Amino acid sequence: MKDLKARIEKLKRDFDKALSGVKDEKSLQEVRNIYLSRKRGAVKLLFEELKALKPEKRAQAGQLVNSLKKHVVAKVSRLKVKLAASKPGVRARKGDLTLPGVRGYWGAPHPVVLFQQKIENIFIAMGFSIEEGPEIETDYYNFEALNFPPHHPARDDWDTLYISDDLLLRTHTSPVQIRAMERRKPPIRIIVPGKVYRRETPDPTHLPMFYQVEGLAVDKGITFADLKGTLEHFLKTLFYEKLKIRFRPSFFPFTEPSAEVDIECLVCKGKNEQCRVCGGSGWKEILGSGMVDPQVLKNVNIDPEQYSGFAFGMGIERTAMFAYQIPDMRYFFENDLRFNRQFSIK
Ligand code: PHE
């Protein structure tokens, strides 16, 4: 037994020495095999020898051989990990794994999209559905069918970007009213969110491209009271229940009568004559609206004696600016993530 112990100690020392010269996985495998090879490895041969021993000696001798086996297995696997980690490519991932990670680059829904969804949800709850239309329009849909006579000065209110004599970038979402009424019969209840274009130089309150939401309801017996009730409910849900609202007479070629809708200034509530947001008036214009002009209904073959309707239009950025006190419309399209991300946090 003493003899066996000494042999095993020597084997361990030899193994340690051999291992210290190992530089790669291949030579590691070679050293390992000298001791652990299943056929001719030192450990295997020692176990073979044990069979010749008397049972009472065998157990103790077995422990000695096992200690050699454990010694070899542990050192081989430790060195294997070390060699693998030092391979090129893997090295980059080394380092202190307890340090906080590098944050990934994450996006956020655009504030215009979020605000548009807020508006859509209020109208969907009232039974409206969402309609879309082309951004490149004909003169007919953008103006003519909406009761703007050719060369009428009212067209000058919309600084139109023309593509050809007949094609233009839509200046408002109202042409989708016409497309919707051509396609289907009343009752109609739709809202139309989308981009519109006007010949404007960008400044804090103007952009050549911006978003509008159009609304249209056509049915038997629709009155101005329906227009008022719908818009009041919409604005009070969008802002708050006690919001002050006023309807002011106005003019649009495609509605009669027409009204612009103002809401109280959210910033000064009418209490600051020097308020920069409302100019001291206490009111902020937010919507254009009116009863669908009978001539417009005729243009789409809907009988104005039987049917009536209301329509409205609103700028999305303008309203979002007012709601969130954003001082410059250009922020929406500068793609500054520090701005964009602020709105995704509910
Ligand atoms: N289209 C009008 C605009 O762009 C808004 C509007 C829509 C007015 C519907 C009345 C009815 O200013």
Residues whose N, C-alpha, C, O or C-beta is under 5 A from the ligand:
A	BS01	LIG	T171 H172 S174 F252 T255 G288 S289 G290 A311 F312 G313
